[in-house]
């Protein structure tokens, strides 16, 4: 069996660490970019529509298979 070992910890000296942490160019997303959606309640009308759509899908499959 051939295996290659890769070290998980990378050792950096003080200069390399300072250079890497000197400037970070990234943008943090806040709530203004992705507004929260209003939570919709699952009502009996939603349940009725789910059942209606499932019935029509199964009916179409039965119709096409004959």
C-alpha positions as CSV (number, residue, x, y, z in Angstrom):
1,X,0.0,0.0,0.0
2,X,1.4,3.4,-1.0
3,X,0.6,6.3,1.3
4,X,1.9,9.9,1.3
5,X,2.0,11.8,4.6
6,X,1.2,15.5,4.5
7,X,1.7,17.6,7.5
8,X,-1.4,19.3,8.7
9,X,0.3,22.1,10.6
10,X,2.3,24.6,8.5
11,X,4.9,26.5,10.4
12,X,5.4,30.2,9.5
13,X,8.0,32.5,10.8
14,X,7.1,35.9,12.2
15,X,7.6,37.9,8.9
16,X,5.5,35.5,6.8
17,X,2.7,35.7,9.4
18,X,2.7,39.5,9.5
19,X,2.6,39.6,5.7
20,X,-0.3,37.3,5.5
21,X,-2.4,39.1,8.2
22,X,-1.5,42.6,7.1
23,X,-4.4,43.1,4.7
24,X,-7.6,41.1,4.2
25,X,-9.8,42.0,1.2
26,X,-13.2,40.5,1.8
27,X,-16.7,41.8,2.2
28,X,-18.9,40.6,5.0
29,X,-22.5,40.1,4.1
30,X,-25.0,41.7,6.4
31,X,-28.8,41.7,6.6
32,X,-29.2,44.5,4.0
33,X,-27.8,42.2,1.2
34,X,-30.1,39.3,2.1
35,X,-33.3,40.5,3.7
36,X,-35.0,38.0,5.9
37,X,-38.1,36.4,4.4
38,X,-41.4,36.6,6.3
39,X,-42.2,33.2,7.7
40,X,-45.2,31.8,6.0
41,X,-47.5,29.6,8.0
42,X,-48.5,26.2,6.5
43,X,-52.2,26.6,6.2
44,X,-55.0,24.2,5.2
45,X,-55.0,25.9,1.8
46,X,-51.4,25.0,1.3
47,X,-52.1,21.4,2.3
48,X,-55.1,21.3,-0.1
49,X,-52.8,22.5,-3.0
50,X,-50.2,19.8,-2.2
51,X,-52.8,17.1,-2.2
52,X,-54.4,18.4,-5.4
53,X,-51.1,18.6,-7.2
54,X,-50.1,15.1,-6.1
55,X,-53.4,13.7,-7.3
56,X,-53.1,15.4,-10.7
57,X,-49.5,14.1,-11.1
58,X,-50.5,10.5,-10.3
59,X,-53.6,10.8,-12.5
60,X,-51.4,11.9,-15.4
61,X,-49.0,9.0,-14.9
62,X,-51.9,6.6,-14.9
63,X,-53.2,8.2,-18.1
64,X,-49.8,8.1,-19.9
65,X,-49.1,4.5,-18.8
66,X,-52.2,3.0,-20.5
